[in-house]
Amino acid sequence: MLTFTQFMWFSGCLIEAAILARSIQCKSFGKYSLFYAYIISLFGLSFFIRAASIARAPVVIRLYLPVVLITCVLGCGVMVEIIRHVFAEHASLERFARRAAVMVFGMIFLELAILAALRLHWSAADYAAHVTMDLQLAQGAGLTAILFLMGLYGVEVGRNMRGIILGFGICLGASLILVPLRQLLGMRFYPTWRITQMSAFLAALCIWAVALWTYEPEAGAMNGPTAE
């Protein structure tokens, strides 16, 4: 188990570094800036998890979920970026979807503020876990809605965006399925959860690395948006 997790951690960090280096080399960082900011946060989170597993210091463990929350918040930015690129040729649809996403994410952050103001008997980790799950549920629902609208309007996207969507969907799907199972089954499910979660994450990184190895302009970027 230890050897496997070390291999997965090292492989993930290596692929993340390759994705970021390639984004600078092929000048795509500015095209998908929110997505690459998300990758940077994942890169930092990987080292944080490694430090937590080695040090096992209480302060590091307490900070784990808040750090995950920051990464999840950046995932909201990825959703907005996906909307912007996918519906680049459909101005009114893009505007509606973007505003809807911002409103939903804003309501979740408002919920966090209200819970904090009420000072319920929750720890900081409990707050982070609660809001992280809400954000991931919203992101999952939003990604499903985007795919539905893509099929409904016959929207076609390039290889870069297809890879971003597929990898992001794998990460979200794995988390939304595995985290409730871990809470339901307890510690006996932890080894299975860890292996499956890390495998899904590594699969997403591989998809992103292949899809984003070269930058391909979206059709909407070349033709310009159309009003509806």
MIVEX-182378 format. One record per residue (C-alpha): residue number from 1; y, x, z. Coordinates in nm, 3 decimals. Example, Ala and Ser with C-alpha at 12.3 -4.5 7.8 and 13.67 -1.06 7.14 Angstrom:
MIVEX-182378
+-----+---------+---------+---------+
: pos :      yy :      xx :      zz :
+-----+---------+---------+---------+
:   1 :  -0.450 :   1.230 :   0.780 :
:   2 :  -0.106 :   1.367 :   0.714 :
+-----+---------+---------+---------+
//
This chain:
MIVEX-182378
+-----+---------+---------+---------+
: pos :      yy :      xx :      zz :
+-----+---------+---------+---------+
:   1 :   0.000 :   0.000 :   0.000 :
:   2 :   0.243 :   0.275 :   0.093 :
:   3 :   0.175 :   0.470 :  -0.227 :
:   4 :   0.216 :   0.158 :  -0.439 :
:   5 :   0.548 :   0.059 :  -0.284 :
:   6 :   0.681 :   0.413 :  -0.319 :
:   7 :   0.582 :   0.413 :  -0.686 :
:   8 :   0.747 :   0.075 :  -0.744 :
:   9 :   1.064 :   0.183 :  -0.564 :
:  10 :   1.091 :   0.509 :  -0.756 :
:  11 :   1.017 :   0.337 :  -1.088 :
:  12 :   1.276 :   0.068 :  -1.020 :
:  13 :   1.547 :   0.321 :  -0.931 :
:  14 :   1.465 :   0.525 :  -1.241 :
:  15 :   1.488 :   0.223 :  -1.472 :
:  16 :   1.812 :   0.103 :  -1.308 :
:  17 :   1.966 :   0.447 :  -1.357 :
:  18 :   1.850 :   0.449 :  -1.719 :
:  19 :   2.001 :   0.104 :  -1.782 :
:  20 :   2.336 :   0.210 :  -1.638 :
:  21 :   2.339 :   0.545 :  -1.821 :
:  22 :   2.250 :   0.376 :  -2.149 :
:  23 :   2.522 :   0.112 :  -2.100 :
:  24 :   2.780 :   0.392 :  -2.090 :
:  25 :   2.625 :   0.579 :  -2.380 :
:  26 :   2.615 :   0.278 :  -2.614 :
:  27 :   2.946 :   0.142 :  -2.480 :
:  28 :   2.808 :  -0.194 :  -2.371 :
:  29 :   2.919 :  -0.169 :  -2.005 :
:  30 :   3.247 :  -0.347 :  -2.078 :
:  31 :   3.070 :  -0.617 :  -2.279 :
:  32 :   2.850 :  -0.725 :  -1.988 :
:  33 :   3.053 :  -0.590 :  -1.697 :
:  34 :   2.940 :  -0.850 :  -1.443 :
:  35 :   2.576 :  -0.797 :  -1.530 :
:  36 :   2.607 :  -0.421 :  -1.492 :
:  37 :   2.789 :  -0.469 :  -1.162 :
:  38 :   2.483 :  -0.671 :  -1.058 :
:  39 :   2.258 :  -0.382 :  -1.164 :
:  40 :   2.471 :  -0.140 :  -0.960 :
:  41 :   2.430 :  -0.365 :  -0.656 :
:  42 :   2.053 :  -0.373 :  -0.713 :
:  43 :   2.055 :   0.006 :  -0.736 :
:  44 :   2.237 :   0.028 :  -0.402 :
:  45 :   2.008 :  -0.235 :  -0.250 :
:  46 :   1.703 :  -0.032 :  -0.353 :
:  47 :   1.827 :   0.268 :  -0.157 :
:  48 :   1.923 :   0.044 :   0.136 :
:  49 :   1.572 :  -0.103 :   0.148 :
:  50 :   1.423 :   0.245 :   0.136 :
:  51 :   1.648 :   0.360 :   0.421 :
:  52 :   1.556 :   0.051 :   0.622 :
:  53 :   1.184 :   0.112 :   0.575 :
:  54 :   1.215 :   0.475 :   0.686 :
:  55 :   1.468 :   0.445 :   0.968 :
:  56 :   1.367 :   0.102 :   1.100 :
:  57 :   1.692 :   0.108 :   1.295 :
:  58 :   1.800 :  -0.235 :   1.426 :
:  59 :   2.145 :  -0.205 :   1.269 :
:  60 :   1.994 :  -0.135 :   0.926 :
:  61 :   1.756 :  -0.428 :   0.955 :
:  62 :   2.040 :  -0.661 :   1.063 :
:  63 :   2.244 :  -0.557 :   0.760 :
:  64 :   1.962 :  -0.618 :   0.513 :
:  65 :   2.020 :  -0.987 :   0.448 :
:  66 :   2.401 :  -0.957 :   0.424 :
:  67 :   2.348 :  -0.687 :   0.161 :
:  68 :   2.107 :  -0.918 :  -0.024 :
:  69 :   2.375 :  -1.189 :  -0.001 :
:  70 :   2.628 :  -0.962 :  -0.173 :
:  71 :   2.380 :  -0.902 :  -0.453 :
:  72 :   2.318 :  -1.275 :  -0.482 :
:  73 :   2.693 :  -1.339 :  -0.502 :
:  74 :   2.713 :  -1.093 :  -0.792 :
:  75 :   2.426 :  -1.290 :  -0.946 :
:  76 :   2.668 :  -1.584 :  -0.961 :
:  77 :   2.892 :  -1.364 :  -1.173 :
:  78 :   2.599 :  -1.296 :  -1.404 :
:  79 :   2.555 :  -1.672 :  -1.448 :
:  80 :   2.921 :  -1.709 :  -1.548 :
:  81 :   2.884 :  -1.419 :  -1.791 :
:  82 :   2.573 :  -1.575 :  -1.945 :
:  83 :   2.765 :  -1.899 :  -1.997 :
:  84 :   3.054 :  -1.714 :  -2.159 :
:  85 :   2.831 :  -1.534 :  -2.409 :
:  86 :   2.578 :  -1.809 :  -2.481 :
:  87 :   2.839 :  -2.074 :  -2.558 :
:  88 :   3.089 :  -1.841 :  -2.723 :
:  89 :   3.080 :  -2.056 :  -3.039 :
:  90 :   3.122 :  -2.382 :  -2.844 :
:  91 :   3.459 :  -2.357 :  -2.670 :
:  92 :   3.460 :  -2.698 :  -2.498 :
:  93 :   3.098 :  -2.665 :  -2.384 :
:  94 :   3.162 :  -2.314 :  -2.254 :
:  95 :   3.469 :  -2.431 :  -2.064 :
:  96 :   3.284 :  -2.725 :  -1.910 :
:  97 :   2.977 :  -2.518 :  -1.810 :
:  98 :   3.190 :  -2.238 :  -1.665 :
:  99 :   3.399 :  -2.478 :  -1.458 :
: 100 :   3.089 :  -2.659 :  -1.335 :
: 101 :   2.929 :  -2.330 :  -1.229 :
: 102 :   3.242 :  -2.212 :  -1.048 :
: 103 :   3.270 :  -2.549 :  -0.871 :
: 104 :   2.907 :  -2.546 :  -0.755 :
: 105 :   2.921 :  -2.186 :  -0.632 :
: 106 :   3.256 :  -2.257 :  -0.467 :
: 107 :   3.105 :  -2.553 :  -0.277 :
: 108 :   2.827 :  -2.329 :  -0.148 :
: 109 :   3.079 :  -2.071 :  -0.023 :
: 110 :   3.276 :  -2.356 :   0.136 :
: 111 :   2.955 :  -2.460 :   0.312 :
: 112 :   2.923 :  -2.106 :   0.449 :
: 113 :   3.281 :  -2.120 :   0.578 :
: 114 :   3.220 :  -2.458 :   0.745 :
: 115 :   2.898 :  -2.338 :   0.908 :
: 116 :   3.078 :  -2.030 :   1.036 :
: 117 :   3.364 :  -2.243 :   1.171 :
: 118 :   3.123 :  -2.476 :   1.354 :
: 119 :   2.972 :  -2.168 :   1.520 :
: 120 :   2.617 :  -2.298 :   1.515 :
: 121 :   2.361 :  -2.097 :   1.706 :
: 122 :   2.269 :  -1.890 :   1.401 :
: 123 :   2.268 :  -1.517 :   1.364 :
: 124 :   2.446 :  -1.342 :   1.077 :
: 125 :   2.106 :  -1.295 :   0.914 :
: 126 :   2.038 :  -1.670 :   0.939 :
: 127 :   2.369 :  -1.748 :   0.768 :
: 128 :   2.296 :  -1.496 :   0.495 :
: 129 :   1.942 :  -1.626 :   0.438 :
: 130 :   2.064 :  -1.988 :   0.422 :
: 131 :   2.344 :  -1.924 :   0.175 :
: 132 :   2.135 :  -1.683 :  -0.033 :
: 133 :   1.870 :  -1.951 :  -0.084 :
: 134 :   2.136 :  -2.209 :  -0.174 :
: 135 :   2.292 :  -1.970 :  -0.427 :
: 136 :   1.955 :  -1.891 :  -0.581 :
: 137 :   1.871 :  -2.261 :  -0.608 :
: 138 :   2.205 :  -2.322 :  -0.779 :
: 139 :   2.149 :  -2.027 :  -1.012 :
: 140 :   1.800 :  -2.151 :  -1.097 :
: 141 :   1.928 :  -2.501 :  -1.171 :
: 142 :   2.214 :  -2.355 :  -1.373 :
: 143 :   1.985 :  -2.134 :  -1.580 :
: 144 :   1.759 :  -2.431 :  -1.649 :
: 145 :   2.063 :  -2.633 :  -1.761 :
: 146 :   2.178 :  -2.349 :  -1.988 :
: 147 :   1.836 :  -2.331 :  -2.155 :
: 148 :   1.834 :  -2.709 :  -2.199 :
: 149 :   2.179 :  -2.705 :  -2.361 :
: 150 :   2.079 :  -2.414 :  -2.583 :
: 151 :   1.788 :  -2.620 :  -2.713 :
: 152 :   1.996 :  -2.937 :  -2.741 :
: 153 :   2.276 :  -2.774 :  -2.942 :
: 154 :   2.056 :  -2.526 :  -3.127 :
: 155 :   2.240 :  -2.227 :  -2.979 :
: 156 :   2.104 :  -1.890 :  -3.086 :
: 157 :   2.176 :  -1.570 :  -2.894 :
: 158 :   2.120 :  -1.204 :  -2.967 :
: 159 :   1.860 :  -0.971 :  -2.821 :
: 160 :   2.089 :  -0.846 :  -2.543 :
: 161 :   2.156 :  -1.189 :  -2.400 :
: 162 :   1.797 :  -1.307 :  -2.446 :
: 163 :   1.682 :  -1.011 :  -2.238 :
: 164 :   1.942 :  -1.074 :  -1.968 :
: 165 :   1.841 :  -1.440 :  -1.943 :
: 166 :   1.466 :  -1.370 :  -1.940 :
: 167 :   1.487 :  -1.093 :  -1.680 :
: 168 :   1.724 :  -1.292 :  -1.459 :
: 169 :   1.495 :  -1.593 :  -1.484 :
: 170 :   1.194 :  -1.388 :  -1.374 :
: 171 :   1.382 :  -1.254 :  -1.069 :
: 172 :   1.507 :  -1.598 :  -0.971 :
: 173 :   1.174 :  -1.771 :  -1.029 :
: 174 :   0.982 :  -1.517 :  -0.823 :
: 175 :   1.229 :  -1.538 :  -0.535 :
: 176 :   1.246 :  -1.919 :  -0.533 :
: 177 :   0.867 :  -1.944 :  -0.524 :
: 178 :   0.777 :  -1.654 :  -0.296 :
: 179 :   1.043 :  -1.678 :  -0.024 :
: 180 :   0.948 :  -2.037 :   0.083 :
: 181 :   0.581 :  -1.934 :   0.076 :
: 182 :   0.657 :  -1.639 :   0.301 :
: 183 :   0.841 :  -1.866 :   0.544 :
: 184 :   0.555 :  -2.118 :   0.535 :
: 185 :   0.260 :  -1.880 :   0.563 :
: 186 :   0.418 :  -1.621 :   0.790 :
: 187 :   0.334 :  -1.253 :   0.823 :
: 188 :  -0.014 :  -1.283 :   0.669 :
: 189 :   0.153 :  -1.354 :   0.336 :
: 190 :   0.391 :  -1.058 :   0.366 :
: 191 :   0.178 :  -0.798 :   0.176 :
: 192 :   0.123 :  -1.041 :  -0.114 :
: 193 :   0.490 :  -1.137 :  -0.114 :
: 194 :   0.602 :  -0.774 :  -0.120 :
: 195 :   0.372 :  -0.672 :  -0.407 :
: 196 :   0.449 :  -0.980 :  -0.617 :
: 197 :   0.824 :  -0.963 :  -0.557 :
: 198 :   0.841 :  -0.595 :  -0.646 :
: 199 :   0.624 :  -0.647 :  -0.955 :
: 200 :   0.845 :  -0.931 :  -1.080 :
: 201 :   1.156 :  -0.722 :  -1.020 :
: 202 :   1.011 :  -0.423 :  -1.205 :
: 203 :   0.912 :  -0.650 :  -1.495 :
: 204 :   1.271 :  -0.780 :  -1.513 :
: 205 :   1.408 :  -0.425 :  -1.513 :
: 206 :   1.175 :  -0.329 :  -1.799 :
: 207 :   1.290 :  -0.631 :  -1.999 :
: 208 :   1.655 :  -0.543 :  -1.940 :
: 209 :   1.599 :  -0.180 :  -2.032 :
: 210 :   1.437 :  -0.271 :  -2.365 :
: 211 :   1.676 :  -0.555 :  -2.451 :
: 212 :   1.992 :  -0.360 :  -2.366 :
: 213 :   1.892 :  -0.021 :  -2.504 :
: 214 :   2.125 :  -0.082 :  -2.798 :
: 215 :   2.426 :  -0.312 :  -2.807 :
: 216 :   2.412 :  -0.600 :  -3.056 :
: 217 :   2.724 :  -0.821 :  -3.089 :
: 218 :   2.665 :  -1.192 :  -3.036 :
: 219 :   2.716 :  -1.422 :  -3.331 :
: 220 :   3.005 :  -1.589 :  -3.150 :
: 221 :   3.179 :  -1.257 :  -3.102 :
: 222 :   3.180 :  -1.203 :  -3.479 :
: 223 :   3.260 :  -1.557 :  -3.592 :
: 224 :   3.491 :  -1.665 :  -3.311 :
: 225 :   3.462 :  -1.981 :  -3.095 :
: 226 :   3.479 :  -2.328 :  -3.244 :
: 227 :   3.660 :  -2.615 :  -3.077 :
: 228 :   3.459 :  -2.929 :  -3.006 :
+-----+---------+---------+---------+
//
